[in-house]
């Protein structure tokens, strides 16, 4: 099994939709650190699991310096939902995404 990991820093804004009062309901931003894990039993015709540049374009290119709510649509842009959204955008080879929102706040999504 081959595994690759891509680390991205995404600077963007978001605004959470919550059922309780929180400062996170206000428009604010983060410098998220994202680790994307992809694997495959076989390499593609280029000798890769997935091209690192394709990951960067698909995720960093769509989220960096953007308002995440606009990109994720009806999905509440929590760190947890962002991790799953990233995995879904990259497809089945992506089996784990770690989204670090701040120094002490990390969300992880892993496929079963």
Buried (B, 14 or more C-beta within 10 A) or exposed (E): EBEBEBEBEBEBBBBBEEEEEEEBEEEEEBEBBBBBBBBBEEEEEEEBBBBBEEBBEBBBEBBBEBBBBEBBEEBBBBBBBBBBBBBBBBEEBBBBBBBBBEEEEBBBBEEE
